[in-house]
Structure formats: C-alpha cells, structure tokens
Amino acid sequence: MSSVAALLALVVVTLVATLILPGGVSAQEVDLDPDADAEEIEPPAVGDQSIGGLLQDQEELPVSGVAITVETEDGDPIGEAVSDENGLWVVEVPEPGRVSVTIDIETLPEGVSLQNADRTTLTPNVRAGQAGTVLFAIGERSFEGVSRVERLSNLTAEGFKFGLMIALGALGLSMVYGVTGLVNFAHGELLAFGAIVAFWLERGYGPFPAMPLVVAALFAIVFTAAFSGLWEVGVFGPVRRRRSGDIAALVISIGLALVIRHLYLVFYGSRRDFYLDYRLQSSISIGPVSLTPKSWITIVVATVVLVAVGWALKNTRIGTAMRAVSVNKDLAESSGIDVRRVTIVTWVVGGALAGLGGVFFGIAESVRWNMGDHVLLMLFAAVILGGLGTAYGAMLGGIAVGLVTQLSTYWFPAELKLMFALLVLVVMLLVKPQGLLGVRERFG
Amino acid sequence: MDDLIRVFADALRGALGPDAAAFAIAAVGLNLHFGFTGLLNFGHVAFMAVGAYTMAIVVDAGLPLWVGVPAGMLAAVVLGLLLGGTTLRLRADYLAITTIAVGEIIRIMIRSRALEDVTGGVFGIQGVAADFFALNPFSPGNYGIWRVTFSERQLWVMVVGWTIALLCTLLVWALMRAPWGRVIKAIHEDEDAARALGKNAILLKAQSLCIGGAIGALAGMLLALERSAVDPNQYLPQQTFFVWTVMILGGAATIKGAMAGAVMFWFIILFAEGLLREGISQGIIPDWLLTSQQMFAVRFVIVGAMLIGLMIWRPQGVFGRREEVMIGAR
C-alpha cells in the first residue's frame, strides 16, 4: 500500500504548493478556444439558409440570454436572436451572401466577456441552402472576488467528481482487461451508449413514454449492460475462441468503436444536446466548496457504486471468481470456476458501470455522438495510472486523472486539460509501467 | 446503368488519386512498424502531423521546399527517437495506448492557442504549396482516359506521390533483404532469442520506428501539399485507423501490400459510398434509414466494418501470409 501513501503525499504536496506558489496571476492568459468543437455544432435549420451559433463559456456551459443582431453587409437589418438556455441562437437569412453578425456585449451575463473585446462583429459568408455557423469566442470567466482557496477547493471538488465518473468507466475497462486480456478501445462507446439511450428515453422513444431522467438512467444502465454483454457473446468471445490473438482483438475493438460511434452519428445526429432534468441549478455550498446539487448527487452515487463494486469483488463468490480468473485463467478453470460465465458477468458489470458513467457525463457536460471518443483516452490514462487489470487501481487512477485535469486549468488553458491526463499516462508508463497498484495486487 | 458506370469511374479515380498515394506512403511506414517489426503503433498520425507541420512552418517562414521536406523528415525521426527511447521496453498493448496518447498530445499542442503564432492554432497554415506547384511540369488542363481524368494539379501530386510510394516500398524491400531486416524479423519472431544472440533489440526497434516514421512524415507532407494547407483536424486518431485498414487490407508484412491496399481501400470506400449516394438520390434507400447528410458517417462505418471483418476472417489481408501475421498472437 506504499504507492497509495505516495499518491496521497503527492496530492497533498500539490495542494500545498498551489497555496504557496503565485498561481492566480496566470488567469488572464488562460484562454480556451471555444470553437474547439466547431465542426460538431449544428444549429437548427430554419428556412432556406440561416446563420446561427452556440454560445458557450470555457467550461462548455451555455451562455443564455445574449442578444445578437444580423445585418446585411450594407447595414440593412435581417433579424435578431437571443441565445436560449442551451446557448443556441439562429437567424433566418433570406439571401445567401456575406452578413454581419453583432453580439450585444451589454447582454452578456456577469463575469462573462468576449475573448477579444473588439471583435463584437463578425462577417461570415452564408451559403445558399445551408445553416451557417458563427462563433464568438467567450473569454475566461473572471474570478474577481473569488479567493484562490475557494477556486482551488472548487476545482478539487470538480476534479474529484470527474475522477469518480472516469473511475466508473475505467473500472469496467480494467476488469475486462483483467479477465480477457483485451485492451478494449470501444469501451468509451459504452459510456456514450448509456448517455444517448438515457437521452432518448427521457424524451420518450418508440414504445417508451417520456420519463424522468432518474428512471431513464436506470433503463439506460440496464441496456448498456446488455449491450456490453452482447459484445462478449457476439464478437470478442468468438474471436478469442478462434485464437486470433490479443492484438487482433485490440484492432477489432478499434473497428467496433468506429462503427458504433458513427452509427450514433447517423441515428442521434451531430448536435450537442442536454437532458431536460437538472439543467439549471444554483450551487449549494458546503464548507469552501460550492457545487450544483447534481454534482453533489453525482459524487455520492458514484462513490457508493464504486465502494459497492469494490466490496463485492472482495466478498462475493462471483467477485472472488473474477479476481481468480484475472490472476490465472487456467488455474481458475481447473479449480471449477466457469470462466465463460465469469467473463460475461464481467462485461455486463463493466457495461452497467459505463452506462452510469455515461449518464453522469451527459449531465455534467452534454450528450454528443462522439463523447465516447473524448473520454476514452482519459479512461486509458486512469487504467494505466492505477495498473492495467487492477480494479482498485482503476478507481484510484480515475480520481487522480480527474484531479489532474481539473486542477491543471488553474494554471493552464482548459483546452490543454486532456493533454495533462495523457502526460500523466506517459510519465507513469516511464516511471512505473505496472501502475500504482499493479502486479502485487492484480485485480484486487 | 450509366449511373453505375459513373460511380465505378469515380471510385477508380479516387483509388488512383492523390489521397490514395498518400495513404500508400503512410502504410509503407506503418508496415515497417507493425508488419515487419511488430510494433503496435496507433499514433502513426503523429508522424504525419509532425512532418507536415514542420514542412509548413519552414515553408511559411520563407525557406524553400527542399529545406522543408528534409526538415519534416528529421522532425519525424526525432519523434521516433523520443517515442522509442521511452516506450519500446513496454509490452505491445502498452505501446498501443502510449502511441495513440502521444498522437493526441501532439494534436492538442498544435491546435492550442499557446502555439498559435507557430502552428496557426485551429486555423492551421495556408498556402504552403506554392513552391511545389511552381515545379508542376503539366500545363493546365484535364488528363486521363475514359471518365478517369485529373486536373494538372492533381496529376502532379499523383505523379510525385506514387513515385515516393514506390521508392519507399523499394527502400523497405531492400532493408528487409539486408542483414538489418533479418535481425528485425528475428526480433519480431522471438525477441528474447535475438537478444540472447547479442542483438540490441531496443536500438533496432527504435531505428525501425524512425525510418517508418520518416516515411509517414512524407505521407503527411504530401497531403498538406495537395490541400496546400495544414490544419489540426486532419490529424485525428481516425487517420491512423484508416492507415491501419489500408495496411491490413493489402497484407501486413508484405512488400506490395501497402500500395495495393491503398488502391483497394479507396476503391472500396468510394464505390460503396457512390452506390449509397445513388441509392439515396434515386429513392431506393428510404429517407428514414439514411440521408445524404449522414453520408459522412458512412465512410467510418465501412472502414470499421472492414477492419473487424479482416481481423476476424482474413488477418493476412489480400497478399499476406497467415503464419507471418499470426506471430505474437498469444
């Protein structure tokens, strides 16, 4: 357990260093590119052609209630719009051609400003029959009046929350690796599956009536678990029995991820959307930390689930069997464990965890077709950090990655968040390839 | 019937075109990594990005193309050394994760605002191919036979691209016949045995990584020249998976596999897409199933399905030998 102590020490040292070092000064250099995902944003199409956009701050939260005016190049008015609760706005344009789009900075919410204060007017070209997009770069939210301690404790809490969400995904990924030896590049798509299914169910889909998000999430978890089990039964199980090898299975998982992700794109669409429940909430402060109620609930539920799974791995028959298979498959088989059943159960449990994690990501950020791709590398970082194939390592690694990514935004632009998670991965591989909890405590 | 012929001609055009040439070059490099050396490189796009961006930055600074191209290759070699020095001791699946991570780190860095002065951030760098097209010996017009025609610019990129692809293929062929190649093959088959014989496996694998990476950089540069621009969205991880599909389709660990794979790959993709487009426009495929706006996604579904199908039923691709590909399959 010395590595756990080492990690804790590292976290403490980082926190202390943060308080001592002059960090806050870099705030004005911090700027994220809000059109980071510009190509994915599609405003709703109105009429023949239109111009629209998505106003988001650097935390990817929508900026609503902002007035926008569209004029022709000669200054004749075309229309006005106000960004809605998702930050979306759209104005119909009668004639294709260059238009001038002006944002009314007076209507920006408090603490929100444009990255480039003198670029309030943009002149995009609207093509015939197309929904054009124009993006105003929203600057860093100013943190004047927020103390350094407050910001850091909030970032830490946010990081902890994201860490738990990552851990939910990473746990399944690591368990599946432990039991089958598969590095599953399609695991992120399970999270996206959970998020998207919950989205559809919440609004009502096919035979299902519209339902509260909590109920939709429960269904989504069940469906994701079944979907995940199906992968084992339909794809990876047969591949293993053909003795194609681990590398072939790895490449197959990449192909599977490509297929499934782009099927989401076909059936869900390229938009970014939000659940109806828990959308706008005001923060609740506990001590120095203020988070929205949904974040508090995410932290509580994820912690309970992770602890429960950790307990079950140690104390139930099937949990013990999973650990046995991951340590030595042949020995487990010869001592009477039904390896095939254990493998399927592992996939199903991993799928359920991923489904839950996906819904949490949908609540915290937004539902997108490619969210699995975005989260996958963070899952890998968590799994490698904790030790590939170790369950408790994946949890620990997840939390560490969450903290690193969120806390990095204190000093560095938020667009570099993922890079820091990946740097942690690479450094860990160089220093201790087996991960924090690797080898000695394989899979528990 | 005429529609079908048009779809066929368009697919053939794409299969011979500049993109196919670039993917052929990239696959030659990846084949050296994976096919011959057994390195699970899932960050090949990093070499393409580093090569293309270095060239673009050098050219953008006003230096001539003949400085830019070697600079790009050199940058890829440096990346190969960095990757090799740090990750080659790891097991194969760890290498896969590390390389994909490094690819993403590089993409995030080149699109970041911090480096915008150098890399152009999300906008990239435009107008990098003026020198290249100034050398174009073909006068303006359309060249080709039947319905397969190319503009003089495309033709120039193609001639250069396929020439480079052929030269790289010959280079790999020569390397694999040389003593160096035999040791590489030995390491691939049984690393412990090769090391017991005193071969420095890490060094040799790093050399393979560097050479293949430099070839990958050439592919990135060709794509950049064809579009006369570099931008970070060209270097998503999917690009690597496309190159993988090309390599496996042609046959990993074969000499002609990469070039043949690229031609077949683009023909299959474009033909399937063309058929679907025709189906949609003629109303054979109903709207609720697929619309022309969703065609963007279909390409990736086809590639993914191709990758799955090949790995399950024909891991050796069209020209490969099964035993060779199954090395390392535990």
Chai-1 contact restraints between the chains, C-beta under 6 A:
chainA,res_idxA,chainB,res_idxB,connection_type,confidence,min_distance_angstrom,max_distance_angstrom,comment,restraint_id
A,D31,B,R113,contact,1.0,0.0,6.0,A-B,restraint_1
A,D33,B,R113,contact,1.0,0.0,6.0,A-B,restraint_2
A,D33,B,V122,contact,1.0,0.0,6.0,A-B,restraint_3
A,V183,B,D93,contact,1.0,0.0,6.0,A-B,restraint_4
A,G245,B,A329,contact,1.0,0.0,6.0,A-B,restraint_5
A,G245,B,R330,contact,1.0,0.0,6.0,A-B,restraint_6
A,D246,B,R330,contact,1.0,0.0,6.0,A-B,restraint_7
A,A248,B,M311,contact,1.0,0.0,6.0,A-B,restraint_8
A,A248,B,P315,contact,1.0,0.0,6.0,A-B,restraint_9
A,V251,B,M311,contact,1.0,0.0,6.0,A-B,restraint_10
A,I252,B,I308,contact,1.0,0.0,6.0,A-B,restraint_11
A,I252,B,M311,contact,1.0,0.0,6.0,A-B,restraint_12
A,I254,B,F241,contact,1.0,0.0,6.0,A-B,restraint_13
A,G255,B,G304,contact,1.0,0.0,6.0,A-B,restraint_14
A,G255,B,L307,contact,1.0,0.0,6.0,A-B,restraint_15
A,G255,B,I308,contact,1.0,0.0,6.0,A-B,restraint_16
A,L258,B,F300,contact,1.0,0.0,6.0,A-B,restraint_17
A,L258,B,V303,contact,1.0,0.0,6.0,A-B,restraint_18
A,L258,B,G304,contact,1.0,0.0,6.0,A-B,restraint_19
A,V259,B,V301,contact,1.0,0.0,6.0,A-B,restraint_20
A,V259,B,G304,contact,1.0,0.0,6.0,A-B,restraint_21
A,V259,B,A305,contact,1.0,0.0,6.0,A-B,restraint_22
A,H262,B,A297,contact,1.0,0.0,6.0,A-B,restraint_23
A,H262,B,F300,contact,1.0,0.0,6.0,A-B,restraint_24
A,H262,B,V301,contact,1.0,0.0,6.0,A-B,restraint_25
A,L265,B,A297,contact,1.0,0.0,6.0,A-B,restraint_26
A,V266,B,Q294,contact,1.0,0.0,6.0,A-B,restraint_27
A,V266,B,A297,contact,1.0,0.0,6.0,A-B,restraint_28
A,L377,B,E104,contact,1.0,0.0,6.0,A-B,restraint_29
A,F380,B,I97,contact,1.0,0.0,6.0,A-B,restraint_30
A,E415,B,S112,contact,1.0,0.0,6.0,A-B,restraint_31
A,M419,B,I105,contact,1.0,0.0,6.0,A-B,restraint_32
A,M419,B,I108,contact,1.0,0.0,6.0,A-B,restraint_33
A,L422,B,A101,contact,1.0,0.0,6.0,A-B,restraint_34
A,L422,B,E104,contact,1.0,0.0,6.0,A-B,restraint_35
A,L422,B,I105,contact,1.0,0.0,6.0,A-B,restraint_36
A,L425,B,A101,contact,1.0,0.0,6.0,A-B,restraint_37
A,L429,B,T98,contact,1.0,0.0,6.0,A-B,restraint_38
A,L430,B,T86,contact,1.0,0.0,6.0,A-B,restraint_39
A,P433,B,L90,contact,1.0,0.0,6.0,A-B,restraint_40
